Structure formats: C-alpha cells, structure tokens
Amino acid sequence: MWAQLQKPYGKPVRWATTAELGGISPVLSLNMEYTAIQLPKSFFVIRGGAGQLFTSYSRLTLPHALTWNLVLNGKTKGCPPRSARNSFFAEFGVGGVYLVGATEEITYRWSPIVGVRRYFKYNPAATGFWKVQFTPIVSGQVVPWGGLGIGLLID
C-alpha cells in the first residue's frame, strides 16, 4: 500500500495497438506495442505486428521494433501518459521486417527509427496517439523512407 501512495501516477499503461502506413512494415501493418520500461520522463516500447506489401514480392511482412520515447515538452503525467495533456515525445530506435515468402534473396530488412509521437484524448475513457517516423530502409543500400501511425492505449 505504501508503494501505491508514492507512485507519481496511476496504473502503468503497458499495451497499445497501432495501424501504420509506411514505416518499417513497409506499406501497411497492424501492430501491438508493449511498454517494457517506464521512467518519469521516458519509456521503452517493444512493437510487433503483421503487414502487407500488396505485391507478389512478399505476401506477408512481420515488422518489429524497439524504441525509446523521450518527453519533449514536459507536459506529461506518466510515460506513456494515461490521460493526454498535449504530450509530445521524441522516438529513437531500430526496427526490422521479415518478408515472408520473398521472391528474391532479401528476406529481412532493418531500419533506424527517428520520429515524434503526440498523445491525445480519443474519448472520455480512452487515449490515442499519432506518430510520424523517418525509417530509411537498409538492405545493401540505404533508401529514404518514412511512415505514419495512429494508435490507441488499450489497458
């Protein structure tokens, strides 16, 4: 009970679901995010999902990433925030995508991730977020790439 009285915010938010266009998928994906480590001004996210290229090159993609999110504007109560207060976060990390059934030699691509997240109130009981990421694709050469995502905290 003493530990609960000393917590700076309520129950930690651990799970979120996201839909992404572009990014590490690299076309369209649905993902689950788990916030593995939460600190007062930052948090670490492990993300995995399934996606689609909409070409015959690969029918299914399995994107995954590890990112560190650092609060930019100081307007947060918890990381990630349970209730949105115009919280902006810088996002840094690395991700990859396994191309299931790829028709060429390259079946795995990795990418550094640099982006920004903003949390907002989705409705009175839910918090959502959007993110924009720069994710250059690395597979023998570097190809500039980026993505957009929208998500919802689910616990």
C-alpha positions in Angstrom: 0.0 0.0 0.0 2.8 2.4 0.8 4.2 1.9 -2.7 0.9 2.8 -4.2 0.8 6.1 -2.2 4.2 7.0 -3.5 3.5 6.4 -7.2 3.5 9.7 -9.2 0.7 8.5 -11.5 -2.0 5.7 -11.7 -1.7 2.2 -13.1 1.0 2.0 -15.7 -0.2 1.8 -19.3 1.5 -1.2 -20.9 -0.3 -2.1 -24.1 -1.3 -0.2 -27.2 -2.5 -1.2 -30.7 -1.4 0.7 -33.8 -2.1 0.9 -37.5 0.7 2.2 -39.7 1.2 3.3 -43.3 4.8 3.1 -44.4 7.4 2.9 -41.7 9.2 -0.4 -41.1 6.3 -2.5 -42.5 7.0 -1.0 -45.2 3.5 -0.4 -46.7 0.6 -1.2 -44.3 0.6 -3.0 -40.9 -1.3 -3.6 -37.7 0.8 -3.8 -34.6 0.8 -4.4 -30.8 3.1 -2.3 -28.6 4.2 -3.3 -25.1 5.8 -0.6 -22.9 8.5 -2.7 -21.2 10.2 0.0 -19.1 8.6 3.2 -17.8 10.6 6.1 -16.3 9.3 9.5 -15.2 10.2 11.3 -18.5 10.7 8.4 -21.0 9.6 4.9 -21.8 10.8 1.9 -24.0 8.4 0.2 -26.4 8.7 -3.3 -28.0 6.5 -3.5 -31.1 5.5 -6.4 -33.4 2.8 -7.0 -35.9 1.8 -8.2 -39.4 1.7 -6.2 -42.6 1.1 -6.3 -46.3 3.1 -5.1 -49.3 0.2 -5.6 -51.8 2.7 -7.0 -54.4 3.7 -10.5 -55.3 7.2 -9.9 -53.9 6.1 -10.9 -50.4 2.5 -11.7 -49.3 3.1 -11.0 -45.6 5.5 -8.8 -43.6 6.4 -9.2 -39.9 7.6 -5.8 -38.7 9.1 -5.4 -35.2 10.9 -2.6 -33.4 12.5 -1.4 -30.1 12.2 2.3 -29.5 13.0 4.8 -26.7 10.5 7.7 -26.3 11.6 10.8 -24.5 9.2 13.6 -23.5 9.9 16.8 -25.4 7.6 19.4 -23.7 7.4 18.3 -20.1 3.6 18.1 -20.2 3.1 14.5 -19.1 1.9 12.6 -16.1 3.3 9.2 -16.6 5.1 7.7 -19.5 3.3 6.9 -21.7 0.6 9.2 -20.4 -2.7 7.7 -19.2 -4.5 11.0 -19.8 -3.3 13.1 -22.7 -2.1 16.6 -21.9 -0.6 17.6 -25.3 2.4 15.3 -24.7 5.0 15.2 -27.4 7.7 12.6 -27.4 10.8 12.1 -29.5 11.2 8.5 -30.6 14.5 6.8 -31.3 15.2 3.1 -32.1 15.7 0.3 -34.5 13.3 -2.0 -36.3 13.2 -4.6 -38.9 10.8 -6.5 -41.1 10.9 -10.1 -42.2 9.4 -10.6 -45.7 7.6 -14.0 -45.6 7.8 -15.9 -48.9 10.0 -13.2 -50.5 10.6 -14.0 -54.2 14.2 -12.7 -54.1 17.3 -13.1 -51.9 16.5 -10.4 -49.5 14.1 -11.7 -46.8 15.0 -9.3 -44.0 15.4 -5.5 -43.9 16.3 -3.4 -40.9 15.9 0.3 -40.3 16.9 3.0 -37.8 13.9 4.9 -36.4 13.7 8.6 -35.6 10.3 10.2 -35.1 7.8 12.1 -32.9 4.6 10.9 -31.0 1.7 13.0 -29.7 -0.9 11.7 -27.3 -4.5 13.0 -27.4 -7.8 12.3 -25.8 -9.7 9.9 -28.1 -12.9 10.0 -25.9 -13.6 10.5 -22.2 -12.3 6.9 -21.4 -9.5 6.4 -24.0 -6.2 8.0 -25.0 -4.9 7.8 -28.6 -1.7 8.8 -30.2 -0.3 9.5 -33.6 3.3 9.2 -34.7 5.5 10.3 -37.7 8.7 8.4 -38.3 11.8 8.6 -40.6 12.8 5.0 -41.2 15.4 4.6 -44.0 15.4 1.1 -45.3 18.8 -0.6 -45.1 19.4 -3.7 -47.3 22.6 -3.4 -49.1 21.9 0.2 -49.8 20.1 3.0 -47.9 16.7 4.0 -49.2 15.0 7.1 -47.6 11.6 6.1 -46.2 9.1 7.2 -43.6 5.8 6.4 -42.1 2.6 7.5 -40.2 0.8 5.6 -37.5 -2.2 6.0 -35.3 -2.7 4.1 -32.1 -4.9 3.5 -29.0 -3.9 2.7 -25.5 -5.8 -0.5 -24.6 -5.2 -1.2 -20.9 
